[in-house]
Amino acid sequence: MLFSSIPFLYYYLACVFILYFLVPGKIKNIVLLLSSLFFYAWGEVSYVALMVITILLGYLFGLLVERCSTAKAKKRILGIAVITFVGILGYYKYADFFVGNFNAATGLNVPLLKVALPIGISFYTFQVMSYVVDVYRGTAKVQYNPFTLATYVSMFPQLIAGPIVRYADVAEQLEHRVHSVDKAALGIRRFAMGLSKKILIANALGELCEIFKASGDKSVAFYWLYAIAFTLHIYYDFSGYSDMAIGLGKIFGLDFMENFNYPYISKSITEFWRRWHMSLGTWFRDYVYIPLGGNRVGKLRWLFNIFAVWFLTGFWHGASWNFIVWGLYFAVILMLEKLVLLPLLEKSGPFKHLYVMFLVILSFVIFNAADMTEAFAYIGGMFGAGGVPMISAEAVYYFKSSLVVLLIAGVGATPLCKNIVAKIRNKKSGALVLEILEPVVLICLILLCTAFLVDGSFNPFLYFRF
Amino acid sequence: MKKSNLILVSIMAVFFFGMSFFCWFKGVDEYSDSERRVLAKFPKLTEGTVLSGTFMKEFETYTLDQFPFRDEFRSIKAIAQLGLFRQKANNDLYMADGYVAKVEYPLNDYMLENAGKKFQYLYDTYMANTDVKLYFSVVPDKHYFLASDNGYLSMDYEKFFARMQEETDYMQYIDIADVLSIEDYYRTDTHWRQECLLGADGVANKIAEAMGNTLTWEYEQMTASQPFYGVYVGQSALPLEPDTLTYLTNDMLKACTIISYDTGKPVEKEIYELEELDGRDPYEMFLAGSDALLVIDNPNATTDKELVVFRDSFASSLLPLLIESYQKVTVIDIRYISSGMLGDFIKFDNQDVLFIYSTLVLNSSTSFK
């Protein structure tokens, strides 16, 4: 079920809120669990069992790790757990990638398994895995109640597109959480903004990207328009979802970690990755990079660690070479920044922003390509390769048609509006005006989103495929 | 607890649960007048539909179709899309010079080729070794007149017309684009206005002359009292003023008999089905709407010739003005009758045969049977 859909907003969510806030505290997790399973089953009935099995395996591995008396035995169990979870992810997400590449390399014709990718498997597998690792490390207590663990893994607000919530971060809240009007107000604001980001901005930019892909009138200008539109689209799509997840979490009394912090104002790619998909970045840092030795090793090993983390980050996003290249592209840039570029960038004035956006835009062209052939073709097109004309009628038309959305998206990707609102809120009269206006604005936004939903059908979330 | 937060949560809760309860308990609407389609009903809930995911998909369609104040929400979206976000079109529809038009773009070569092949099949199968005289004309859609002046993407219409002439080089092409202007079309509908087709420089005269006929009948201009909300009113969801529907009639037209074979059995109809003015699509008053096969007998014809017309809905309002030159007119819409079956209903001999189609239909000709 999509957050940005009428069934979710006006049928499912209202039912869940009523049930959740009517039942006593001890049963709230059961309501959350059952409603999350229903939420998942709505999109993937057949894969509910897989998620339940993954949760049960996480529960058992957690218990086993805790009950092992020796460090060696704990490590062995952890190893089995990681292999099991990576195996599950590998089978459902990567099997055909490996078979296809094996066939290409050997000339054999091993039949593809054609396994459908279960929604959100990358997110919930990582969450279960981090739970077992945290129990092993002693940073989280083992959860004896399988329903509580299942509630953590399957929580519908963040189940299918993150943020990747660490068990240690919410363990206490799963048992004893505070529901308050202040928190609910924060959640409502966040959810409404996320919904608006997704429906009003991301979907419009997504349509523009689809139009470009189907166009027979491509030009250098149109390639760039597409690249910029997709760069904004993926930000609004993904951060919009994260905002909705965080907002819903707050309404249910849960605090999820932030996932985005205005990444497009970064002054380096290093900083960009501290602001983009933060829950994934910190997951790989804590569960891969640091265990490999991080930067407290020799230079070559350190560079290898960076390479390994970014190879995995790219591969996590999808079973396709363009995702691997996308990850390694960032690995190379990050290595260069850490070795040479960071001090130079600090002195480069506004150039550093252009540098970041140029590299990020190129990266998302690779990211969104169907394969590397398309990625090369699109990047080539951006620089006039293949005799593409500089400008075309469609480029001009769609630029004019999307100008306002692009401007709103561009400005909204910076903290400008947030800062203005903060300044107004700091003044007594301004705060009063905001208090009066806020519910009106939020209701107008939700009504506008509803209008777009009722009229339109173009509504996919990008990160569901990961 | 901040008082402002309490107010915010209270207002949002009332709004949210109010909307939700409205969705849950609102009665089911059968039909959308604005979109001219049957609305989705609550889907069948069975083990099979749930496991296959059909129930979920159909439930979403149901919730969208049955959403309270659906038309009003669609209007809000259209206004926001065109006004607030300044997009050039909403669902490919736009408003320019007071007219609603559809962005007809790009030119679909495959579709034109498909239309050409279908016409060629009809010619080869029924008309190749006969004395029929073949004529072909293309009706430009409103986008042809509005696109370039208003900054919209436009297909190369000249290439379109030339391409269709190439595909139909065994017919005499009648160019009517040069005698039409945007004022000849309804503001809120795809079609042209019948009263604008008459006159010395009108489409009817141009086609008649090309086919060797002279139009002499005079007509009384009748205006429907009902407002005419064209097909684009519902599709665009914009708050539009209605058009006025006018039709031309006289005693000779009234004396014509018109038989529809739409259901296989002959059914008598009228040149102008006035009860359609109160129906879902008032334009369907012309020649009984979109019937597959019509035969019109004209006892007051000025010649003893016969006319066969392969057409779309634009011809419905044009043909009454051409009838005077023919004793019998057979009107065929191959979107609703298989081309292979025509031999059962008509024998081609020495008739005039007119193919007249709009750019809208030719550019998406997969509907031809």
Contacts between the chains, C-beta under 8 A, distances in Angstrom:
chain1	res1	chain2	res2	distance
A	1	B	56	7.7
A	5	B	60	6.2
A	6	B	23	7.5
A	6	B	60	6.9
A	6	B	63	4.3
A	6	B	64	5.7
A	6	B	67	6.3
A	7	B	56	8.0
A	7	B	59	6.1
A	7	B	60	5.4
A	7	B	63	5.2
A	10	B	19	5.7
A	10	B	20	4.7
A	10	B	23	4.4
A	10	B	63	7.3
A	11	B	20	7.1
A	11	B	23	6.6
A	11	B	24	7.2
A	11	B	63	6.6
A	13	B	16	8.0
A	13	B	20	7.6
A	14	B	16	6.9
A	14	B	17	6.0
A	14	B	20	3.6
A	14	B	21	7.6
A	14	B	24	7.9
A	17	B	17	7.9
A	42	B	56	5.4
A	43	B	53	7.9
A	43	B	56	7.3
A	45	B	50	6.4
A	45	B	51	5.7
A	45	B	53	6.9
A	46	B	51	7.3
A	180	B	1	6.8
A	181	B	1	4.9
A	181	B	2	7.8
A	181	B	5	5.2
A	181	B	6	5.2
A	181	B	9	5.3
A	182	B	1	5.9
A	182	B	2	5.9
A	182	B	5	5.0
A	184	B	5	7.6
A	184	B	9	5.0
A	185	B	2	7.5
A	185	B	4	7.8
A	185	B	5	3.6
A	185	B	6	7.9
A	185	B	8	4.8
A	185	B	9	5.2
A	186	B	5	8.0
A	188	B	8	6.6
A	188	B	9	6.5
A	188	B	12	5.1
A	189	B	8	7.7
A	200	B	85	7.9
A	204	B	85	6.9
A	204	B	87	7.5
A	216	B	106	6.6
A	217	B	106	7.5
A	393	B	153	6.2
A	394	B	153	6.3
A	397	B	88	6.8
A	397	B	151	7.3
A	397	B	152	7.2
A	397	B	153	4.7
A	400	B	88	6.7
A	400	B	151	6.9
A	401	B	86	7.8
A	401	B	87	5.1
A	401	B	88	3.9
A	401	B	89	7.3
A	402	B	87	7.1
A	403	B	86	6.9
A	404	B	84	7.7
A	404	B	85	5.1
A	404	B	86	4.4
A	404	B	87	7.7
A	405	B	85	5.5
A	405	B	87	7.4
A	408	B	85	7.9
A	435	B	4	4.2
A	435	B	7	7.3
A	438	B	4	7.7
A	438	B	8	6.1
A	439	B	7	6.9
A	439	B	8	5.3
A	439	B	11	4.3
A	439	B	12	6.5
A	442	B	8	7.6
A	442	B	12	6.5
A	443	B	11	7.3
A	443	B	12	7.2
A	443	B	15	5.4
A	446	B	15	7.5
A	446	B	16	7.8
A	447	B	73	7.9
A	447	B	76	7.0
A	448	B	76	6.7
A	448	B	77	7.7
A	448	B	80	5.9
A	450	B	19	7.6
A	450	B	67	7.8
A	450	B	73	6.1
A	451	B	73	4.3
A	451	B	74	7.0
A	451	B	76	4.0
A	451	B	77	4.0
A	451	B	80	6.8
A	452	B	77	5.2
A	452	B	80	7.6
A	453	B	64	7.4
A	454	B	64	5.9
A	454	B	67	5.0
A	454	B	70	5.8
A	454	B	73	4.3
A	454	B	74	6.2
A	454	B	77	7.1
A	455	B	73	6.9
A	455	B	74	4.7
A	455	B	77	4.1
A	455	B	78	7.3
A	455	B	91	7.5
A	455	B	237	6.9
A	456	B	77	7.2
